[in-house]
Amino acid sequence: MDGRARRPVGGGRWAGPAAVLVAALFAMAAARRAAPNADDYDKPVEGWREGPVRYLLGKDDDDAFRALANDDERRAFILKFWSSRDPQLGTPQNEYRDLFYRRVAEANRFFVESPKAGWKTDRGKIYVLLGPPDEQEPIGDPIFGREGFSWTYRDPPSVGGPGMHSAIRFVKDATGEFHLSNDGFVAGGFESSLGLVFQVQAMQMKSLPEPRVMLDSIVSSRSFVDSVPFRTHRDFFRSVDGNTFVALTVGVRQSLVQSGLPSGSEPTAASTGGSGGESQRAPGPAAGGERFEVLARLVGDDPHLPTYDLAGSDGLRAARDDASSGEDAYLLYQGITTVKPGNYTAYYGVVDRSAAQVYSFKEAIAVPNLKSATLSLSSVTLASRLERVTDGSDAGYTTPFILGNLRVLPRPDDLFHNGETLAFYYQIYSAASDPIDGRPDLEVEYQFFVARSLDDTGQPVFETLGKPIRLTRQQNQVQGYSFPLKDWPAATYRLQVMVKDNLSGRRSSRDVTFRVL
């Protein structure tokens, strides 16, 4: 199975006549058991989450499924759950689901030492997640009641370094059932149950097809670390199909490139929730020698919302320039997908091929509905650089960092230093067209505000700063503007963008906040 020749999981050097008899009895008992199929396990009932799929369910998915009210909602959730893991959407089969339930059936046949189904045993769980081991060896001494097995999984050459492998050990208890072991009598065993968890979690990456393997592992994660070396930014633009273009940008701080995670951000399982990240072992170098690969998944909070993956050829792509200079500089990666408006959780993975680590973190994203027949604006993107391009389009998104006829390098955060250039970008939608030349007639106004004090809740109170900048007779619905922040005091500022459509008389505005240090 799985394209590799492996030793049978039930054997070892203790095989003999007695073992053959026991095996025959086990086979007879197994034959008497009902053999449920994949459709039986995936019935849209409340107990679905307690079946084999529980090995794949993350906390968020589990909580969402438990909150569903009826079978129709559960059926839609289950369909979405498996479709998000389908490695080849163009085929009628879901190859991953087929593989998963084939392993469940095999576990039920192989592991019959317990009254419970084989997939529920410790050996069954590992088998379902990772498949049959590459090697199986007996451990301990059956004479002293310390009988067990060691399963070794060896990574293929493309994963990790040469000779990388992980061993999982099982020890038989008084009832005859084999359990995962951390016993000290096993030389080289796992030092703690936490170590075992991370070993199994890292090897679980082998149980899924690339590139969704990383995303499934990240979404299922329940432990996080500080995400200080990373920054995220998202922009929203209207799509012609009524959905919303979501541009996701991830900044990787140069300090991570130079020396790994900074002090205070070492991988840990202590923190949960928020925009934390988890560290795992990563595959070997990517094609082309790129050190980092960045991928993301958007998971709808509502079970009827789709799941969107940005991975592989559709993953986040690197900018040719850094977002800033010095030790706080960021390498930028950006990807885009068309998304149905709604609330999502965005899961990110940064694969560091050189350090053989995967850093993961998540955040909540509310995708707005920009479909409107009246004048409206996209979000305002703070940028480190704006450049005119000749291969862009008049409006919309073409390739990463190319928005309309501009190359836009987003800021990884809202921080500017005195003397830097403030640049920003936005789009205008549903402007009326002149019946003669077919172009809009727009007035654009930029007004700055500065926070002079805080209110009773600790929020900044903004006051008008200077006179507005007015631009008339604007005909381009893709707008970008920049100017130097020379002699700006350190403070929090707000920029208000106001657009008037002279042909329809309608107005629309957007705000964006930034800080000057």
Secondary structure, DSSP 8 states (H G I E B T S, - for coil): -TTS----TT--TT-SHHHHHHHHHHHHHHHHS----HHHHT-SSGGGGGSGGGGT--HHHHHHHHT--SHHHHHHHHHHHHHTT-S-TTSSS-HHHHHHHHHHHHHHHH--SSSS-GGGSHHHHHHHHH-S-SEEEEES-GGGT--EEEEEEE--TTSSSTT-EEEEEEEE-TTS-EEE---TTSTT--SSHHHHHHHHHHHGGGGS-TTHHHHHHHHH---BB--TTEEEEEEEEE-TTSSEEEEEEEEEEHHHHHHSS-TT----S-B-SSS-EEEEE--S--GGG-SEEEEEEEEESSTTS-EEEE-GGGSBEE-SS-SS-STT-EEEEEEEEEE-SEEEEEEEEEEETTTTEEEEEEEEEEE-----SS-EE---EEEEEEEE-SSS-SSSEEETTEETTEEEEE-SSSEE-TTSEEEEEEEEES----TTT----EEEEEEEEEEEEE-TTS-EEEEEEEEEEEEEEE--SEEEEEEE-TT--SEEEEEEEEEEETTT--EEEEEEEEEE-
